[in-house]
């Protein structure tokens, strides 16, 4: 362990105390990237020269006393679907392979104002469509724990970078579990806030009613501090919510006495790996011994979540991705004959197979004759799922479940069967359909040496209950061993 092997908040304290400097922290991260990136491929774009300049500037501001926040000087990575002014933003797609935005997303701007040092943009499933970070145009990201396994997705690059020590924390986006599932696969903490808590301005949209930006970090304290910085009411985002309870670090208390925790029987039945189930239930017993009241219940409607989610998400994706046609920005095909031929050739060459699959599905369910049969029915199902959660939260403070049915699969396994990949989102998509907050915390390691994550789900705007419970569990669990390959030439094979 070195002075720089610490969490984001711990590093921020050390920088303020003068024990290390922001440039030293950045160089430690860059050294790890030089050793590991060829194997892991967490990043699409490396912006180290600008990061070095920023680190020097931030260090001077810290020393002058003009920057004093908990994340000042701490290196961060940004998922490649958030606009960063002057820095390539590709959504891991060929169609945006040359897109350099003129403005930054609101979440990025808030981090920069807090003194964050942006290292670069992390790899992801193309346009956030996937659960493994294998659909990226720029190649796969590997799980630092075992490099022949996936890191999850779509925020797999961000999760892997945090786990491997290639940044101190990262931003991801969550449309159907894309923060919580890779956090589980990579043994880090990932949080999806209530829909509307973090501005979506500058986030390149996949499913506008489902997308939400959130943090991936080494522990719950980091997540609370990051969420406190990026949460804001933003008039540029019509779905942004004005809240006066975003002091999330105030919830970092190890106390769950009287907390009512519900365990959905639907989440612990057929299809859940035995080691994952045992690890999560063991974690729940620790919370129960600490004073929480634990009870099983039937959540219902779980089996309808996947079809409802994919109908709604693909419908919104087909509309959102219509803007990428080679006219204003991004890739444009050559050798076309007329405008319509340019559209067809550009989109055929610019989009990958998974994105095309979802665009076609979305266009189908929105088409005449099928709109009522599929899209409206999915919206009604979404409303019923929200009602089921409302009923559960009338009785429980939070719900506990897995983030994924299994630990990280091997590379290539999921792509062979897209339907099976979609079914892997069974425990996460309902949270997005209902606009709820969720957090994943590491709670064990399976017999293959791969991490297991426990998912906590709260009612709308109840992030503090999730943070308090997750922090309590972390305290009871003790230090998580962390990725065995951290700082080396990737993880185990």
Buried (B, 14 or more C-beta within 10 A) or exposed (E): EEEBEBBBBBBBEBBBEEEBBBBBBBBBBBEBBEBBBEBBBBBBBEBBEBBBEBBBBBBEBBBEEEBEBBBBBBBBBBBBBBBBBEBBBBBBBBBBBEBBBEEBBBBBBBBBEBBBBBBBBBBBBBBBBBBBBBBBBBEBBBBBBBBEBBBBBBBBBBBBBBBBBBBBBBBBBBBBBBBBBBBBBBBBBBBBBBBBBBBBBBBBBBBBBBBBBBBBBBBBBBBBBBBBBBBBBBEEBEBBBEBEEBEBBEBBEEBBEEBBBBBBEBBBEEEBBEBBBEBBBEBBEBBBEBEBBBEEBEBBBBEBBBBBBBBBBBBBBBBBBEEBBBEEBBBBBEEBEEEEEBBBBBBEBBBBEBBBBBBEBBBBBBEEEEBEEBBEBBBEBBEEBBEBBEEBBEEBBBBBBBBBBBBBBEBEBBBEEBEEBBEBBBBBBBBBBBBBBBBBBBBBBBEEEBBBBBBBBBBBBBBBBBBBBBBBBBBBBEEBEBBBBBBBEBBBE
